[in-house]
Amino acid sequence: MSPKTANHMKWHANGRVNDWLLRHPTDSEAWKSFDSKYIEFSFEPRNVRLGLAADGLNPYGNMSSTHSTWPVILIPYNLPPWMCMKRSSIMLSLLILGSTSPENDIDVYLQPLVEELELWDVGVKTFDVSSKKSFQMHVALLWTINDFPTYGDISGWSTKGALACPPCNYGSQSS
């Protein structure tokens, strides 16, 4: 509904240069594969594609501190590269505070956010100020951005021991 960003939300479909160079996630094989698999979703360029970034930090700089802070942010990848990573576009959706890392319990914290993002099937009626029309907007979480230990926590996959490499899975060689 913002006149400043409404046209930019369709940039990935209408404004980008397709010269086979990787400049934005829209140029990636993952994005193209998603589009070919979910044609109805990709047919509407105003449908929102998100990335989720999460990682722990110690705000006090003391590694022996008994305080842990985990910001969880959402990045709208419909926007062009000069906008999607700007502070004004990134959404702090969750802040997990505690004495230690949430580790495998991070799913408990993420569950309300996942429920809020359940706009895949039904969507939500949204007004597009650039076309002055309403449409049924859907949202997809395309990927997460995190370090390897956090990847294990978010996905539930063990990143330690014999099956530490998710792509290799049971084909990994460990001693």
N, C-alpha and C positions, 0 to 999 in steps of 0.2 A: 504494500500500500504506500510505500515511500516513492515519491516521484523521482528522487535522486538515484534510487537503485533499481527501480522496476525494469527499465530497459536493459540494464546490465545483467539482470538475472537470466536473460536469454542469450547472453554473449557466447556461451559455449556452443550454441546451435547456429547463431546468426552472424557473430562478429569475428570469430577466430579465423586465422589463416591456416589452411590445411596444407602445409608444405612438408609433412612427414618428419618435422623436427619436434622433439619432446620439450615443450615449454610450459605445459600445464597438464594436470591429470586428465583432462579431456583428450589429450594426445596419446594416452597410454593404452596398452592392450587390454587392461582390466576394464577401463571405461567402455571401450568398443565391444568387448565381450558382453558386458552388462547390457548395453544397448541392443545387441543382437538377440540376447536371451529374453529381455523384457521389452518387447517392441511397443506395447501399449504405454508403458511408462515413458519410454524415450520419445514417443510421438509428440508428447506435450513438453516443449522446452522449458516451461515455467515450473515443472515438477522439480523439487529441490533435492540435490545430491549433497550429502554431508560426509565429512570426515570427523572422527572422534579422536582426540588426543588426550592421553592421561599419563601422568608420571608423578612420583612423589618427590618432594623437596623438603629441605629443612630451612625454614625461613630465618633461623637464628645463626646459621653457619657453623654450628657446633655439632659434629657428628655423634657425640655421646648424649645429645639431648634426647629427652623422652617425649618429643613432640614430632608428629608427622603431618604434613599437609599434602593433599593430593588434589590438585585442580583437574577438572575434567572439562575440556572445551570442545565446542562444535565449530567446524569450519564449513561455510557454504561454498562448495566448489562450482556452483553455477557462475559465479562472478569471475571476471577476468583476473589474470595473475597480479596485476597492480592493485587489485582491490581485495581479493579473498584473504590475503594474509595481513591486512591492515588491522590495527587495534579495533577500529569501528565495526569491522565485519565479524570478528571472532567473538563467540558467545560463551561466557563462563556459565556452564549449565549446572555444575555441581562442584562443591568444595568439601572434600572428605577430610575431617580433622580427627586426630586421635593420638594416642601415645606411641603407636607403632603403625606400620604399613597395613592396609586392609588385606593384603595378600589374596588368598582364594575367596575371602568374603567380599571382595569388591563387587561381585554380582548382586549382593544384597543392596548395596548402595546404587548400583546402576539400574536396578529393576524399575524404580519409578520413572527414570529417564527413558528407558526402553518403552514403557507403557505410554509415556507422553508422546513418543515418536511413532506410535502405532498408526501412522497415517499412510501406510502402504496400501492396505486393502480399500478402506472406505474413503480416505482423504478428508479434506475439509474445504468447505466453500470459501473461496478467497477472491477478493477484488483486485484486479490488475489495473492500477491507475494509468498505466501507459496506453492500454487499449480501451479503457473505460468499460470493461466487461468483467463479469464474475466467471470463475472457472473452478473446477474441483481439483485442488492441489494435492499431490501425493508427495511423500518424502521417503527417501531411501538412504540408509547409512551404508556407504560404499566400502569404507575401510577404517581401520584404526591406525593411529600413529603413536608408537611407544617403543621403549627399549625392549630387549629380549625377555628379561625377567617379568616385566609388566605384561608382555604378550602372553606369557604363561598364565599369569593371574587372570587376565581378561578372557582368554580362550578356554581356560581349564586344562590346557595341555601342559604336561610336565616338561620344563625346559632344563631339567637336570637328569643325569643318569643315562640309561641305555637308549631311550627314545627322545633324546633332547632336541633332535632336529625335526620339526614338524613336516617340512617338505619330504624328507627322507623316510619318515615314519618307521615302519617295520623293516625297511630296506637298509637301515643304517648299520654300519659295522662298529660295534663297540666291544671292548675287551673286559 
